[in-house]
Amino acid sequence: MGNREDLLAGARKAILERGVAKTTARDIATAAGVSLAAIGYHFGSKERLITEALTAALGTGIGDSMEALIRDTSGTPLLEAFAQMWDGMSEVFENNREGMLASLENLLRVARSPESQEFMTDSLTGAYSDITRSLREAHPVLDEDQARAVAELYFMLTQGLGVLWMITRGKNLPDGARLTEAIAILAQDLRT
């Protein structure tokens, strides 16, 4: 790995051990085995490094798991596939709990940083595209625009349900059947 990749890995390690607020640039450089100056050279700031490290880690952990759940629904009717996917998300959240906790801690910092906000906004395109691709592979009946709309809904629900899951540990949250029922009600209303 190069210094940039070492810094991303070092940041994830330090953040998971100490939390976002307590992690210093020196902690990250030490965990990465590089000089403190490397942070500025590769990322411009510790804040940008932390944002990229957490985005990549959660994108991999949650994103890959979510894409696997979507692939598992291949050939299943769309609403049934939707319910099945959401029923699997609690396990995904559990398996990524520490990263999600760090991400929640990081959320306020990002909200106050125009640079981090810009990075996150730009990252959404890639997240939507990855989910769209998985949906089209699992459900070829969806055209590109339809798959993108569903991908955006999946991403938004993942964010919201992920936050609620973290603060309730999955208690009193709707399951896939309940979310599907709500969508069916809305779709029926649109047809009348």
Backbone bond lengths (Angstrom), bond angles and torsions (degrees), N, CA, C in turn:
res aa  C-N    CA-C-N  psi(-1)  N-CA   C-N-CA  omega(-1)  CA-C   N-CA-C  phi
1 M - - - 1.463 - - 1.524 109.22 -
2 G 1.331 115.24 151.56 1.444 120.38 175.13 1.517 110.15 -91.01
3 N 1.336 115.61 177.43 1.466 120.14 -178.79 1.528 112.79 -57.69
4 R 1.327 116.60 -40.59 1.470 120.04 -179.50 1.530 110.50 -59.76
5 E 1.315 117.71 -49.74 1.460 121.93 179.89 1.522 111.14 -65.81
6 D 1.355 116.41 -37.85 1.468 120.55 176.77 1.528 110.56 -61.80
7 L 1.323 116.32 -40.47 1.467 120.06 179.00 1.533 111.53 -65.80
8 L 1.323 117.81 -41.74 1.469 120.64 177.46 1.525 110.21 -60.97
9 A 1.332 116.52 -45.53 1.469 120.42 179.24 1.529 110.45 -66.23
10 G 1.332 116.92 -42.19 1.465 120.78 178.82 1.519 112.14 -63.50
11 A 1.321 116.60 -39.11 1.467 120.36 178.28 1.519 110.40 -64.15
12 R 1.327 117.38 -45.46 1.479 120.07 179.23 1.525 110.43 -60.53
13 K 1.325 116.44 -43.72 1.468 120.83 -179.33 1.529 110.66 -62.77
14 A 1.323 117.01 -49.24 1.468 120.80 -178.40 1.525 111.59 -63.99
15 I 1.325 116.66 -40.43 1.469 120.81 -178.86 1.525 110.27 -65.89
16 L 1.323 117.78 -43.47 1.459 120.38 -179.64 1.528 111.11 -66.61
17 E 1.323 117.66 -30.38 1.466 120.91 178.76 1.523 112.50 -80.46
18 R 1.343 117.89 -39.26 1.463 121.27 -170.49 1.531 114.06 -114.43
19 G 1.324 117.91 -17.58 1.460 120.95 -173.46 1.519 109.47 90.06
20 V 1.313 116.37 159.86 1.464 121.28 -176.72 1.521 111.15 -63.51
21 A 1.325 117.25 -49.59 1.474 121.22 -174.24 1.524 112.87 -62.49
22 K 1.315 118.09 -33.37 1.464 121.24 -175.93 1.522 114.00 -93.06
23 T 1.333 117.31 -7.19 1.462 120.61 -178.72 1.520 110.09 -81.23
24 T 1.324 115.55 124.49 1.462 120.77 178.25 1.526 109.87 -99.50
25 A 1.313 114.90 165.05 1.467 119.97 175.65 1.530 109.70 -60.44
26 R 1.315 116.30 -37.64 1.469 120.14 178.77 1.532 110.80 -64.01
27 D 1.336 117.78 -40.24 1.471 120.95 176.79 1.523 110.60 -57.52
28 I 1.322 115.21 -44.43 1.471 120.47 -178.18 1.530 110.31 -66.34
29 A 1.330 116.76 -47.49 1.469 120.27 -179.57 1.525 110.94 -60.68
30 T 1.327 116.65 -41.28 1.465 120.82 178.66 1.527 110.64 -63.95
31 A 1.331 116.76 -47.12 1.476 120.19 179.59 1.521 111.49 -62.46
32 A 1.327 116.76 -31.82 1.464 121.53 -179.01 1.526 112.40 -84.41
33 G 1.335 116.52 -18.04 1.458 120.01 -177.77 1.516 112.86 72.40
34 V 1.354 116.28 32.00 1.461 121.29 179.40 1.528 109.28 -129.08
35 S 1.319 115.44 172.42 1.459 119.56 179.36 1.527 110.68 -75.40
36 L 1.312 115.39 157.06 1.460 122.35 177.78 1.529 110.48 -60.75
37 A 1.322 116.93 -35.34 1.462 121.53 -178.97 1.536 112.26 -64.13
38 A 1.325 116.90 -23.73 1.469 120.32 -178.88 1.524 111.52 -63.07
39 I 1.335 117.32 -29.02 1.465 120.36 179.22 1.519 109.68 -62.67
40 G 1.320 116.35 -49.40 1.457 120.73 179.01 1.522 112.30 -63.61
41 Y 1.318 116.30 -40.01 1.458 120.55 -178.25 1.528 111.34 -64.39
42 H 1.325 117.23 -45.81 1.465 120.84 -174.44 1.529 114.23 -87.77
43 F 1.345 117.24 -29.26 1.468 119.33 -173.07 1.520 114.24 -126.04
44 G 1.301 117.74 -13.63 1.463 120.17 -179.10 1.517 113.16 86.12
45 S 1.328 116.75 -34.62 1.467 120.50 -179.67 1.525 110.05 -160.91
46 K 1.320 114.26 159.46 1.463 120.38 175.27 1.530 109.70 -62.19
47 E 1.321 117.41 -38.20 1.463 121.76 -177.66 1.534 110.69 -61.19
48 R 1.323 116.06 -44.85 1.471 119.76 179.60 1.528 110.16 -64.39
49 L 1.319 117.05 -41.46 1.463 121.36 178.17 1.529 110.59 -60.10
50 I 1.324 117.14 -46.74 1.463 121.01 -179.75 1.532 110.40 -61.80
51 T 1.320 116.58 -44.88 1.470 120.30 179.68 1.523 110.60 -59.74
52 E 1.310 117.37 -47.48 1.467 120.62 -179.71 1.520 111.80 -66.19
53 A 1.330 117.06 -40.32 1.471 120.26 -179.04 1.515 111.33 -63.45
54 L 1.327 117.34 -45.74 1.464 120.41 -179.17 1.524 111.74 -70.35
55 T 1.322 116.85 -38.17 1.465 120.39 178.63 1.522 110.10 -62.69
56 A 1.316 116.89 -44.85 1.466 120.45 -179.95 1.520 111.33 -65.83
57 A 1.325 117.18 -42.87 1.465 120.40 -177.93 1.521 111.25 -64.53
58 L 1.332 117.09 -47.13 1.463 119.59 -179.54 1.521 111.01 -72.14
59 G 1.327 116.49 -34.65 1.461 119.45 176.81 1.511 110.71 -60.83
60 T 1.300 116.57 -37.73 1.455 120.99 178.94 1.524 110.55 -75.21
61 G 1.326 117.18 -52.50 1.463 120.57 -176.58 1.516 113.04 -64.59
62 I 1.308 116.86 -56.18 1.459 120.66 -177.64 1.523 110.50 -78.50
63 G 1.327 116.64 -44.44 1.466 120.29 -177.97 1.516 112.88 -59.91
64 D 1.319 117.48 -47.37 1.470 120.35 179.80 1.527 111.22 -64.22
65 S 1.331 116.14 -39.66 1.469 119.87 179.18 1.524 110.86 -66.86
66 M 1.312 115.72 -40.49 1.460 120.62 179.09 1.532 110.08 -64.38
67 E 1.315 116.63 -43.39 1.466 120.22 177.83 1.524 111.24 -62.76
68 A 1.334 117.69 -35.93 1.466 120.54 176.59 1.530 110.47 -65.90
69 L 1.326 117.13 -40.78 1.468 120.25 177.00 1.525 110.57 -62.41
70 I 1.323 116.89 -40.46 1.470 120.48 178.46 1.525 109.67 -63.84
71 R 1.328 117.54 -45.40 1.473 120.87 179.17 1.528 110.86 -60.23
72 D 1.336 116.73 -35.72 1.470 120.70 179.48 1.529 112.41 -65.34
73 T 1.329 117.65 -17.34 1.465 121.06 -179.20 1.525 112.04 -93.89
74 S 1.305 117.39 5.76 1.465 121.45 -178.49 1.532 110.51 -53.75
75 G 1.331 114.89 129.96 1.458 120.56 178.91 1.525 114.21 83.16
76 T 1.315 117.49 -5.78 1.462 121.88 178.95 1.526 108.31 -86.97
77 P 1.335 118.71 141.57 1.471 119.26 175.78 1.536 110.72 -52.68
78 L 1.318 116.42 145.51 1.463 121.72 -169.60 1.528 114.49 -55.84
79 L 1.320 118.66 -46.64 1.473 118.77 -179.58 1.526 111.52 -67.94
80 E 1.309 116.64 -36.52 1.461 120.18 176.57 1.531 110.24 -66.62
81 A 1.319 116.25 -39.62 1.466 121.04 177.26 1.523 110.65 -63.11
82 F 1.331 116.03 -39.61 1.461 121.44 177.90 1.529 109.87 -59.80
83 A 1.322 117.40 -48.68 1.469 121.65 -179.74 1.525 110.77 -61.85
84 Q 1.313 116.22 -44.05 1.471 121.23 -179.32 1.526 111.04 -61.23
85 M 1.332 115.47 -43.10 1.455 118.40 -179.99 1.518 111.62 -61.73
86 W 1.325 116.92 -46.84 1.469 119.12 -177.18 1.511 112.62 -68.74
87 D 1.323 117.02 -28.41 1.464 118.66 175.46 1.527 111.22 -66.84
88 G 1.329 117.33 -25.35 1.465 120.93 178.62 1.515 114.85 -85.82
89 M 1.323 117.52 -10.98 1.469 119.81 -174.04 1.528 113.90 -70.59
90 S 1.323 119.38 -28.50 1.475 119.98 178.57 1.526 110.98 -58.88
91 E 1.327 116.04 -41.17 1.470 119.40 178.45 1.533 110.37 -66.64
92 V 1.322 116.57 -38.93 1.464 120.28 177.44 1.535 109.77 -61.64
93 F 1.326 116.51 -44.82 1.460 119.95 178.80 1.533 110.67 -62.81
94 E 1.319 116.80 -43.00 1.470 120.40 179.26 1.528 110.93 -60.57
95 N 1.322 116.19 -43.20 1.468 120.43 -178.63 1.525 112.95 -69.34
96 N 1.315 117.26 -17.25 1.469 121.36 -178.25 1.521 111.95 -119.15
97 R 1.324 117.01 22.89 1.458 122.37 -172.98 1.531 113.30 -55.80
98 E 1.305 117.75 -49.13 1.470 120.36 -176.57 1.527 111.44 -63.83
99 G 1.318 117.14 -41.41 1.459 120.53 177.22 1.515 111.78 -65.56
100 M 1.344 116.19 -38.70 1.471 119.80 178.25 1.519 110.79 -66.93
101 L 1.320 116.97 -38.02 1.461 120.92 177.72 1.530 110.23 -62.13
102 A 1.326 116.60 -45.03 1.466 120.62 177.12 1.522 110.76 -63.07
103 S 1.333 116.44 -38.64 1.457 120.40 179.26 1.524 111.42 -64.69
104 L 1.330 117.42 -41.31 1.463 120.38 177.19 1.526 110.93 -63.42
105 E 1.315 115.76 -40.92 1.461 120.43 177.65 1.533 110.08 -62.53
106 N 1.307 116.18 -35.19 1.459 122.64 -178.76 1.529 112.78 -76.58
107 L 1.319 116.93 -22.52 1.462 122.37 -173.52 1.531 112.90 -55.25
108 L 1.304 117.96 -45.85 1.468 120.77 -179.78 1.523 111.33 -65.72
109 R 1.317 116.59 -37.55 1.462 120.12 178.17 1.525 109.70 -63.40
110 V 1.327 116.72 -42.44 1.466 120.87 179.11 1.527 110.10 -64.57
111 A 1.321 116.74 -41.74 1.466 120.61 -179.07 1.526 112.24 -61.38
112 R 1.315 117.05 -22.86 1.469 121.26 -179.46 1.524 113.51 -100.37
113 S 1.325 116.67 2.38 1.460 120.58 -175.79 1.520 110.72 -120.85
114 P 1.330 118.49 107.23 1.464 120.38 178.47 1.536 112.55 -56.12
115 E 1.317 117.19 -36.40 1.461 120.67 179.26 1.530 111.09 -64.02
116 S 1.326 116.47 -44.94 1.463 120.31 178.91 1.520 111.13 -68.91
117 Q 1.319 117.13 -37.22 1.460 120.73 177.18 1.520 110.26 -61.45
118 E 1.301 117.10 -42.40 1.467 121.06 179.47 1.529 110.69 -61.88
119 F 1.334 116.12 -44.44 1.460 120.20 178.34 1.519 110.30 -61.20
120 M 1.330 117.46 -45.83 1.462 121.21 -179.07 1.534 111.04 -63.78
121 T 1.310 116.98 -42.18 1.463 120.99 178.31 1.526 110.28 -60.24
122 D 1.323 116.63 -45.73 1.465 120.55 178.43 1.527 111.58 -64.96
123 S 1.327 117.69 -33.23 1.471 121.64 -179.21 1.521 112.91 -68.70
124 L 1.328 116.52 -25.39 1.467 119.60 -179.72 1.526 111.93 -58.86
125 T 1.313 117.05 -38.10 1.467 120.65 -179.53 1.522 110.58 -57.34
126 G 1.319 116.88 -45.79 1.456 120.80 179.33 1.521 112.40 -65.67
127 A 1.328 116.49 -40.24 1.468 120.30 179.14 1.522 110.50 -63.66
128 Y 1.332 116.10 -46.74 1.470 119.84 178.79 1.531 110.63 -61.14
129 S 1.329 116.76 -42.23 1.468 120.83 -178.53 1.528 111.59 -63.82
130 D 1.341 117.01 -41.94 1.468 120.44 179.80 1.526 110.90 -62.69
131 I 1.324 116.86 -44.85 1.469 120.35 -179.58 1.529 109.80 -67.62
132 T 1.334 116.59 -41.03 1.470 120.90 178.07 1.520 110.46 -57.46
133 R 1.312 117.14 -46.39 1.465 121.62 -179.67 1.534 110.49 -60.38
134 S 1.324 117.13 -44.51 1.470 120.75 179.21 1.522 111.08 -63.29
135 L 1.321 116.71 -42.09 1.468 120.76 179.18 1.526 111.43 -63.65
136 R 1.318 117.06 -42.33 1.470 120.17 -179.58 1.521 111.16 -66.68
137 E 1.330 116.76 -35.75 1.464 119.89 178.24 1.529 110.67 -68.74
138 A 1.330 116.83 -41.59 1.467 121.03 -177.70 1.524 112.21 -78.54
139 H 1.322 116.34 -29.57 1.468 121.72 -175.36 1.527 109.63 -135.23
140 P 1.344 117.11 76.90 1.460 120.53 -176.79 1.526 114.40 -61.38
141 V 1.327 117.28 -12.30 1.463 120.71 176.84 1.534 111.28 -66.09
142 L 1.329 116.66 -22.46 1.467 121.11 179.01 1.524 110.20 -79.61
143 D 1.324 117.06 130.75 1.462 118.48 171.38 1.536 108.19 -80.71
144 E 1.306 116.32 175.30 1.466 121.26 -175.15 1.528 112.29 -57.20
145 D 1.322 116.93 -46.53 1.462 120.46 -177.99 1.530 111.55 -67.01
146 Q 1.322 117.37 -41.28 1.466 120.59 177.93 1.530 110.78 -63.32
147 A 1.319 116.47 -44.60 1.464 120.35 179.82 1.527 110.53 -63.76
148 R 1.328 116.52 -37.95 1.465 119.77 178.43 1.527 110.80 -65.24
149 A 1.331 117.73 -40.95 1.467 120.56 178.51 1.529 110.36 -62.24
150 V 1.332 116.49 -44.10 1.464 120.35 179.05 1.531 109.74 -66.14
151 A 1.328 117.33 -39.60 1.465 121.47 178.37 1.529 110.91 -59.85
152 E 1.319 116.36 -43.33 1.469 119.97 179.12 1.530 110.45 -63.44
153 L 1.332 116.87 -40.90 1.467 120.27 177.32 1.530 110.10 -63.86
154 Y 1.329 117.65 -46.40 1.464 121.16 178.98 1.529 110.62 -57.88
155 F 1.329 116.48 -44.30 1.464 119.67 -178.42 1.526 110.76 -63.29
156 M 1.314 116.57 -46.63 1.471 120.41 -179.35 1.532 111.05 -63.31
157 L 1.321 117.15 -43.00 1.465 119.68 177.86 1.527 111.23 -64.17
158 T 1.308 116.57 -38.42 1.460 119.91 177.91 1.517 110.47 -60.37
159 Q 1.323 116.71 -44.36 1.461 119.92 179.53 1.528 111.19 -62.44
160 G 1.328 116.05 -50.06 1.467 120.01 -177.81 1.517 113.02 -66.46
161 L 1.329 116.48 -47.73 1.458 119.14 179.69 1.527 111.33 -67.09
162 G 1.336 116.24 -32.12 1.468 119.35 177.54 1.520 111.55 -63.17
163 V 1.308 116.85 -43.90 1.474 120.56 178.07 1.527 109.69 -63.70
164 L 1.326 116.91 -47.90 1.470 119.84 179.71 1.527 111.30 -62.85
165 W 1.330 117.27 -39.22 1.453 120.49 178.27 1.527 110.11 -61.40
166 M 1.322 116.98 -42.29 1.467 120.64 -178.89 1.528 111.74 -62.24
167 I 1.310 117.23 -40.25 1.473 118.29 -175.25 1.528 112.73 -87.42
168 T 1.343 117.67 -11.80 1.464 120.14 178.49 1.528 112.65 -119.39
169 R 1.341 116.96 -6.27 1.470 123.21 -173.22 1.524 110.23 55.62
170 G 1.341 115.27 36.67 1.450 121.61 173.43 1.514 115.37 84.91
171 K 1.299 116.70 6.54 1.475 119.90 -178.61 1.527 110.28 -83.51
172 N 1.315 116.12 139.90 1.464 123.79 173.90 1.531 113.58 60.88
173 L 1.323 116.78 32.98 1.460 121.53 176.15 1.527 109.05 -105.18
174 P 1.329 117.28 149.44 1.463 119.35 179.26 1.530 110.99 -66.91
175 D 1.311 115.83 143.72 1.460 119.54 174.88 1.525 108.79 -90.51
176 G 1.310 115.96 -179.81 1.458 120.62 -177.83 1.515 113.08 -59.25
177 A 1.329 117.51 -38.57 1.467 120.49 -179.87 1.530 110.89 -63.96
178 R 1.312 117.01 -40.16 1.467 120.47 -178.70 1.536 110.71 -68.88
179 L 1.315 116.95 -41.88 1.461 120.19 177.70 1.531 110.38 -64.85
180 T 1.320 116.72 -39.81 1.464 120.91 178.09 1.527 110.80 -64.23
181 E 1.324 116.21 -40.61 1.461 120.15 177.21 1.531 110.53 -59.10
182 A 1.316 117.03 -43.40 1.472 120.90 179.32 1.526 111.10 -62.48
183 I 1.321 117.01 -42.84 1.461 120.78 179.39 1.531 110.56 -64.63
184 A 1.328 115.99 -41.86 1.464 119.51 179.54 1.536 110.90 -63.08
185 I 1.320 116.69 -39.53 1.478 120.46 177.36 1.524 110.39 -62.38
186 L 1.310 116.44 -45.61 1.464 120.07 178.72 1.527 111.07 -63.01
187 A 1.326 117.04 -43.41 1.466 120.45 -179.52 1.526 110.65 -64.62
188 Q 1.322 117.61 -39.00 1.454 121.12 178.83 1.524 109.70 -63.84
189 D 1.309 117.76 -41.34 1.454 122.08 179.55 1.531 111.03 -63.03
190 L 1.326 116.13 -36.03 1.473 120.92 179.86 1.521 111.15 -67.95
191 R 1.331 117.54 -28.49 1.466 121.20 -178.14 1.529 111.75 -81.63
192 T 1.332 119.07 -17.02 1.471 120.36 -176.65 1.506 111.74 -87.19
